[in-house]
């Protein structure tokens, strides 16, 4: 797998502008549901690059959350799971392939609920593949509060799937094969992958956003989003596809879309960010995009 580069261009009141996504988004598909992580590469470049390296290598596929402490955190990235014969399950310790990394706990990010941080030993710069998702605010893990004066490096947060994090955090645990706090019923990360990321743009009072294009397998598509008030939204913030027979465009700056044929978008209006997803849908012989209304929502 490789990291996809996203470039979206906007036309606002006739003024063009481009922005490139800085954050990286990783989806963890688990048997409890999906978790999408937003990784802050600008704040923790070493840690994010290290994590993405493991993701792209498939290291986290078919691994488990092997340490879950209710009211604290969920930890993974260490034990693989597979089948031996019949329905028998085999657990294996996975050997990190990369060197340990520098602890980036000085980046100012805090171990708040639903943030992701690197697990390590007593040696501050020992993190490799293991990570944990904070289930609550664990401020004592921050550098300024840590007993060792170093703390644990936060490098992202849960963008989607907080309820999944909550569900994992309350599973029954026990000491199994010498490992404490292991879920008695396996919580498996079946797949981890880098996904297209939402990119936020500042939208002015014109409230019209023309997205230049999306490219899928060499074919480019264009569309426009307009604001439309709806009764279910008391603030009147809502986006819809502007009906148009013109879907194909030719531009040099396109957003690459993966085989899931979904585009995550984000627009910031007067300090309030909104996110939505566009799904590919054929209309007769005309390839087109439509809005997934279930994902139109105000961002946290």
N, C-alpha and C positions, 0 to 999 in steps of 0.2 A: 504494500500500500504506500501511497505517497500523500504528502500534504497538498491539498488543493489551494491555489491562490485565488482569492476573491477580489474582484475589482468591480465596483458598481459606480455608474455615473448618473448624476441627477441633473435635471433641468428645472430650475426654480425661477419663475418670472423671467425666463429667457436667459438665465445665467447658468452656465455649465460648471460642474465641478466633479472631481473624482476623489474617492477615498479608498484606502486599502485596509482590510481587516488586520488588526494587530493581535487580537486574542485568538486562541486556538480552541476549538470545541471538540470534545471527545464524547462519544456515546458508549456507555456501558450497558450492554444487554444482559439482564440477569433473569433468573427464574422467579424473581419477585417483581419484575417490571424493569423499565428502562430508566437510566440516570444519564442526563446530559451534563457534562462538566464544561465550564467556561474557564479556560486557563489564561492567566495574566502574564503573557510573555514579556511585556514591558517591565513588569515588577520582578519577575523571577525567570529570567531567560535561560539560565543554566538548568534549573529544575524542570521547566516546561519542555525544553529540548530533550532532556533525559527521559521524561515520562512519555513523550511522543515517540521517542526511539523504541521504547518497549512496546508501545501500542502498535506501531507500524510493523514490528517484528512478530506480532501475534503472541507475544509473551503472556499477556493477560487473558487470552482466550482459554476457556475451560479451567479457570482458577477459581478459588473460593475466597469468601470473606472468612478468614480463619480465626479472627479474634474480634468478638463483638461484646462490648460492655455497655449494658443499658444505662442511659443517661450520661454517656461519655462519647464513644466513637465506634466506628466500624472499620476494621483494618483488613487489607488484602494485599495481593501481589507477591505471594510466597509459596503457596501450595497449589499444585495442579490436581485435576481430577480426571479419571478415565475409567474405562471398563476393562476388566480382565477377561473373565469367562462368564457367559450368561449375563445375569443382572448384577453381578458383584462389582462393587465400586472400589477403585484403587486410588489412593492419595499419594502424591509424590512431591518431595521438596524440589522446588525449581531453583536452579543456580543462575544468579544474575550474570549477564554477559558483559555488562559495562562496568567501568570503574566507579568507585564511590564519588559523590559529587560534593562541591562546596555548599555549606549550609547558608541559604539566602534569607535567614530569619531577620536580617536587618532591613528588609524591604518595606517595612511599615504595615504589612498586612497582618491582621489579627485572626486568631483561631476562634472565630465566631461559628455559630451553628451553621451547618451546611457548607462550610469551607473544606477544601481538601489540602492536606499537608503531607510531607514526607515522614515516614517512620524511620527511626535510626536506633543505633545502640547508644551507649554512654559516650561514645566518641562523636562529637558534633558533626563531623564531616564524613559520616559513614553511610549515608543514605544511598541506596541503589534502586531496587525495584518496588519495595514495599511503601504503601501509602495508607492514609486513613482519612475518613470523612467524619468531621466533627458532628455529633448528634445534638450538641448543646454548645453554648458559649463556654469555651475552655480557655479563658484568658490567662490562666496560670501557665499555659504552654507558650505564651508570647515571650519574646526575648526580654522585654522590660520587667517581666514578672517571674521568669524562670529561675529556679534555684541554681542552675549551672551557669546562668548569665548568658546563655545562648538561645535556648528554646527550639521550637520546631517551625520549619519554614512552610508557610502557607503559599500556595501557588495558583489557587483557583477557587471556584465555588460551584455549587450545584445550580445550574440554570433551569433545569427541568428534572422532576422526579424526587422532590423533597419527601413526598409521601412514601416513596419506595425506601428512602433512607430511614424514615421513621419505622417502617414495617420491619426492616432488617434489624434495627436496633432493639427490638423487643422479642426476637426469637429466643426460645429456650437454649441455654448453653450448658456445657459441662467440660470437665477436663478429659480430653480424649487423646490417647497416645502421647501423654505427657504434655499436651498443649492445653493451657487453661483458656476458658472463655470461648471455646469453639462451639459454633451452632450444632445442635444435635441433629437437625435436619439441614443438609448442606445448602448454603446460599451460594449459587454458582454464577460467576460472570461467564456467560457463554461466548460473548464476543465483545471486543473493544475496538473502536475504530474512530478515526478522525472524520468529522462531518462538516458540511458547509455551515458557516457561522452567520448569525445575525449581525448586520452592520448598521449602526445607528447614524442617522443624518439629521441635522437641524432643519426643521421645516418651518417656513414663515407663515404669515397669515393668508397667503394664497392657498395654502393647504392642498397643493397639487404636486404630486411627485411623479415625474416621468423617469422610469427606470430604463436605461438605454437598451440593455439586452442581456439575455442569458444564452449561453452556448451549451448545447447538448450534442455530443458526438459530431462536432463540426458544423451543426446547423444552428443559426442564430435566431432568437425570438425576441420581440420587443413588446412592451405593454405599458399602460399608464394606470396609476392608482389615484383616485380622487377621494376627498373626504365627503362623507354623507352622514348626517345625523340620523340616528335610529332611536325609537322609543325606549329600547332596552338599555340605552346608554345615556344616563342623565346629563353627562358632560358634553354629549354631542360629538365625541371623537370616534370615528369609525372609518374604515377604509374599504373600498370596493374596486373591482376591476372596472375600468372605463370601457364600456362596450365599443368595440372597434373591429373592423374586418381586416385591419392591418396588424399582422402578428410578426411577420418576418422583417428583419432589419439587417443591415450590413454595417458593422462598426469594428474598429480594431480593438476596442476595450470592452471585453465581455466577461461576465461572471461564468465560470465553469460549473456546471451542474452535474452531480453524480448520477449513477444509475437508479437511485431511488426517485429521481425526477422531482425533487422538492427543492424549493428555494426559501430559506428563512430570511425575512427582512425585518428591519427595525427602523422606525422613524421617531424622532424626538421633537415634540411640539411644545414650545414654551416650558421646557424643562421636564415635561412628562413623556417618557418613552413608551411607545406602543410596538408590539411585535405581531407578526402574522406570517403565515406560510402560503406559498403559492405551489399548487400541485399541477403537474402536467396532465392535460386531458385532451384527447383528440376530438375535434368537432367536425364530423364528416371527414372530408379529405384535408381539412385545414388544421395543422397542429396548433394548439392554443394552450393558454394557462388559465386556471381558475383559482379563486381564493378558497382556502379551506376555512370556512366560517368558524369552525370550532377552535381555531387558534388565534382569532382576533381577540386580543386582550391587552390590558395595561400591564406593562412590565413592572416587576417589583424593584 
